[in-house]
Structures are given as structure tokens and as C-alpha cells.
């Protein structure tokens, strides 16, 4: 390709066969091909309708860019912001289809995306990129937890562009099925350790109306309570109305969300939750989405209890899934210890990188 043209394309309202929908589907395939190659497993592929639902959130505006070769989309770039923090951090993502690497497309697309983010007024860009294991010197983030192969192509690329490695994120996999007798025994033990001060609730799909306000608090606290090293990710404020909109948009024939949440009996408020996204295709892995216990309620085995309850519902309602995959900051030792105790094993590692834009 002598002339690389970067084009901004609209995000479709629906996957309805329109040109915009066709372009969006092509960008999802680019993303999936790149991720599958980086992780070495199809478990990390995402469904287009689920991704579109996320990108259609008016509180998290997105911009989408593509590069075509002979009419085919071979690379995609993305900028995601926060509506209530338009001049703060943004998340960027540049993916090139493995068949189109080595032509300078990633560099040209990154130039364009970073310039657009700067022109939009963002203070800094955050990018998460998988780094397959490799030999030689290691790059360690300021957290001191985890490391990446310094000689990897993506590591050298980001360093040359001025990005700083702020955090290493571990991707982990739990093979299924989980022995049902062992699962029940672990739940009994976790409930005994938790005591009568807390009560677990479970549901599939939309949240019960009485919990919408509490779920909004928990989603908001996810943006501030999770370890973020020097990334300075902004607070993302949720309301009950946004929770309803989010759950309505995420309803599809391709996947379902199952939730386990814990109530503090004395206050009657939810103080922790965990969610699994479960594809309706039983050959696909389930993905662990958000997991959080409010800081003021930690130390009561609630994280373990929530994960166990979520797994039990998965095995009861959606059996025969091959695995569960999840991501955690490598310095989040408590949650990693919970996952390891459940049988999760490291699958790969991502770098969380920051680029100052001004």
C-alpha cells in the first residue's frame, strides 16, 4: 500500500445490513483476528452485537476509524471517552488484521487516532494490548507487579510512540465443569465465614427494580475502586436510569448476563457484585465481567462467595460451557488469590499503557 488512507466511519444504530453495519462487522472481525492471534485462543473473540451495545452507550462516546485495502477493511482504530469528563482520559485501540501487518498501517492509523484524541481535547490516552510471552529482557511497570517481554513488537512500537507502561493485567482461564459437590461445599464454607450479616441475591438478565440504585453505585465505584496504577482513569458516574438503558441494550439472542450480588442486611444495600457474560453458543467461553466489593465491606470472604454463587448459577442454568476467562491487574493480589483458589490459571498478560497528549 503506497497511500494509506484513514477514514472515520459511523457507528451503526443496528446490525441491519446497511453499509455502516457491514463496516462495523468488518472492524469486529479485524479486532477478533488480532486478539485471537495475540492470545492464541478463540476464547477472546467478541460478538458484534455485544460490542455494538457497549459502543452505543451515550455516556461513553466512541469514534471509529478504518483503513481499507482493495475495498476490504484491514485495520480499525477507536477512541472512547467519558461524557461527563470530555477533556480527561480516553481509551484508544488500534488493531491491524494479521494478514495486513508489516505495511505501516498500524503506524499511520495510530498517528491519526492519537491526533484525533488530542484535537478532541483529551489529556491522555490509555491502551490495553496483549503481549505474548517471550525471551530476553523484561519491562516492569512502576507497580512492580508483572512484566512484559521488552523485545516484543508491540512493546517496542508503543515505547517508540512515547507510551509508558503503567500496569500489567493478567488474563486467566478456569476450565469447566466445576465439580458440583465441591462447589456446593465451598459455598457452604464461604457462607459460614461470611455470617448472617450478608445475603446473596442472584438473577439472570435485567436487575430487579429495587436494586437499580445500588447497582448504579457499584458500577460507579468500579471506575474508582479497581487498581489503576498511574492510568488516572476518570470516574464514570452511573444512575439507575443508565443501568436500565445498559441492560436493555445488552439484551440479545447471542449472550446473557448472570449476576450475583451481596446485600448488607443491616443497611439493606448491595455492597458487592460479580457478573458473567454467557454466550448462547455452548462451545464459547463465558467471560467474567465486573467484580467488586466496596472497600468498606472487604475482609468478609464476600469476593469468594460471589464468585462461587455466580459459578453455581452458570453450571445450573448454562451447563457445558468450556471455560470462564477473566482479567485482573497484577497488583490486585486479593482478587487474584480468590481466582487462583477457584482454579483459574494464567492465560496471557496485557500491558496497560499511557500516552500524555498535552
N, C-alpha and C positions, 0 to 999 in steps of 0.2 A: 504494500500500500504506500504509494508515494505521497498522497494527500490524505491525512486523517481528519475527517470532519466529525466534530462532536455536535450532536443535535439534542435539544431538550424536547421531550415528548410528554404529552399529557398523561396523567394517571386516570384510567377509565373509571366511570361510575359503576360499571358492571362488566363481567366477562361475557359479553353478549355478541361476539362475532364481529365487532366493529374493528376498524384499523387500530385504534388505541388499545383495545383489548388484545389484539394479536401481537402488538408490540410489547405489551406488558407480559404476556405469556412467554415471549421470546427472552425477555430480560430475566424472568424467573428461571428459565432453563439454563441461561448463562450462569446465574448465581449457583444453581444446583450442581452443574458440572464442575465448577471451580471448587465448591465446598467438598463435593464427593472425592475429587482428586486430592485435596489437601488433607482430608481426614481419613481417606482410604476406606470409606464405608458409605453406602447409600442411606444409612440411618439419619444423616443430617440434611437430607432433602426436605424442602417445604412445599406445601400445596399452594398453588397460585391464589385460590380463593381466600385462604387464611392470611396470606401475606397482603392481599388487597384489602381485607378487612382492617388490618393493622394500619396500613398506609392511608386509609380513608378517615382516620380519626382527625377531626378538625382541631383538636388540641395538640396534635403532633404533625404539623405540616411537612410535606415531603416535596422534593423536586427530583425528577428522574431524567437522566441523560443517557444517550446511547451512541455507539459507533457501529456503522454498518460496513460490511464488505460484500460487494456484489449483491446488494439488496438484503443481505442477512445480517441481523443484529449479532455482533460477536463480542460486545462489551457493554457493560452498563455501569453508570455511576449514580449515586444517590446522596442527597442531603436531607437530613431530618432535624427539625428544630423543635422548640417548645413554644407554644403560642404565648404563654404568659412571660416568657423570657427571650424575646426575639433577638437581643444583642449579646446573649451569653453563649454557652457552648452549643455546638451542633455535632451531630454524628454523620460521618461520611463513609461511603463504601464504594470501592471501585473493584469490579470483577471483570476479568477477561476470560473468555472461553479458552480452555486448554489448547484447542486447535488453532487459536489465533495468537498465541504468545510469541514473543520474540520479534515483533514488528514495530515496537514503540507505541503501541496502542495504549497500554496502561499508563505510560508517562504522559501522553497527550491528554488522556481523559482525566488523570489526576490534576494536571495543570488547570484544566477547565473547571473541574469541580471545586478545587481549592480557591480559585479566583472568584467563582460564583458565591461561595460561602463568605469570602472576605467582603465582596460587594454587598452582600445581604446584611453586613454589619456584625457578624458573629465574632466573638472574642477568640475562640479556639475551636479546633476540630478534634474529634475523638474517633478513632477507628479500631475495630477489633479484627485481627487477622490470625488465622491458624498458622502455626509453624510446625511442620513435621519434624520429628526428632532427627538429629544429625550429629556427626562427629565434630571434634575440634573445640575451639574456644566458645565460652558461653557468655551471653549477655544477661545480666541480673538487674532487675528493676530496683528502684530506691526502697521498696518494701523489704527487700532481702529475701523474699519468698518466691521460689521458682526461678527458672531461667530458660532462655531460648538459644538455639544454635546461632552464633554470631555470623557464621558463613552462609546461612540460608539466603536465598534470593530475595524473599520478601523482607527480611530483616535489613539487608544491605540497601534495598530500594527505599525503605522508609527512613532509615538513618540519613541517606543522601538527600532526602527531601526536607530534613530538619525535624522529623518527628522524634519524640522522646518516649522510650518505653517506661510506662508508669506502673504497670501491673501485669502479672501473668495469671491467666484464667485456666483452670483445669476442666476439661470435658471428661465426664465419667460415664460409665455404662454399667447397668445392672442387668444381668441375664435373667430371663424368666423361663419357667414359672418359679414362684416363691413357694416353698413347701407350706401348705395351708396350716398344718398343725403347728409348725414353728412360728408362722405369722401370728396365729391366734395366741400362742404362748407369749410372744414378745409384746403383743398389745396388752395382755393382762398385766404383765410386769410393768410396762410403761404407765398404765393407768394407776397401778398401786403406788408407783413413785410420784406420780403427779398429784394424787389425792383428790379429795372431794371439792377442792377449790375451783376446779376447772371442768368444763363439759365440752365434749367434741360434737360437732354437727357436720353432716356430710350431705352433699347434693350433686346432682348432675345437671349441667346446663346453667340456666339463669339462677341468680342468687335469690333467696327468699326476700320478700319486700322488707321485712323487719330488720334485715342485716345490711341493707344497701348503704346506709350511712357509715356503718362500721367498716364495710369493705372499702368505701372511699378513703377512710382514714388509713387503712392498711396499704392500699395502693399508693397513697401519697408518701407514706413512710418508707416504702420500698425504694423511693428515689433518694432518700436521705440516710437511711439506716444501714444499707448494704455497704460493705467496704468499697471505697472508690479511689484510694491512694491519692495521687495528685491530679486526677482527671477533672475534678471540680464539675461534676455533672450537676445540673440545676435541679432544684426542687420541682417536681411535676405534680401539681395540685389536682386532686380528683374530688368530684362531688357525687352524690347519689345519682343525679341525672346522668353524669358521664358514665358511671358504672352500668346503668341501664342501656345507654347507647352502645357502649363497648360490647356488652353481652349480646345485644340484638345483632350487631354487625358480625360477630363471631359465630353466629349460628349458621351451620351449613350442613350439607349432606356428606362432607368429606371428613369431618372430625367433630369431637365433642369434648367439652371441658368438664372434668370432675374435680370437686373441691372438698377439702377437709378444713374446717375452721374450728378454733377453740374459743370458748366463751369463759370469761372470768365470772364465776357465779355471783360473787358479791356485788359486782357493778352491773352485771347483765350485758357487758360489752364484749365483742370479739377482740382478742388480743394477739391472734396469730392465725396464719392460714398457709396452705400449700395447694397447688393446682397441677393437674396433669392434663396435657392435651393428648387426646387419644384418636388416632386416625381410624376411620371406619374400616379401612383395609387392614385385616388382621395380620397381614405379613409385615406391616410397618411398625417401627418402634414408637412407643409413647414418649413424649417429651415433658420433663419436669419444668414447669414454668415457675412463677414466683413462689418463693417460700420465705416467710418472715414470722418471727416472734418479736413483739415490741420489746425494746430494751428493758423496760421496767418489769417485764414478766419473764425474763430469761432465768435459767437455773432451775427449772422445774420439769425437765425432760419433755417439754412441750414440742420441740422440734422433732424429736424421735417419734413421739406419739402421733403427731400429724402425718409424718411420712408413712408410718405403719398403717394408719387408718386409710390413707389415700391408696396405698398399695393393695389393701384388702378389698376396697371397692373396685379397683381396677381388675383384680383377679376374679371377683364375683360377677361383675357386670360386663366385662370385656376380656374374657379369657383368651388364651393362645397368642397374646402379643409376645414378640420375641425378646423385647428388652425395654428398659427405660434409660433415656440419656438425660444428662443434666450438666450445667456449667456453674462453677463457683470460683471466686477469687482465691488464689492460692494462699493468701493470708487469712482467709476465713476458716481458721482451723477448727472451730466448733462445728460448723456445718459439714466440713469435710470429714470430721471424725464420725458424725452421725451417718453420713453416706457410706463411709468405709465399714462401719459396724453392720450396715444393712447388706453389704456385699458389692457395692459399687467399686469398679476398678478404673484407673486412669485410662482414657481412650486417646487423648491428644491434648495439646496445650495451645492456647491463643495468647497473643500479645495484645494488651490494651495500650494504645499509643496516643500521644497528644501532640498537636501542632498549634503553636500560637500564631494567630492570624493578624495580630496587631500589637 
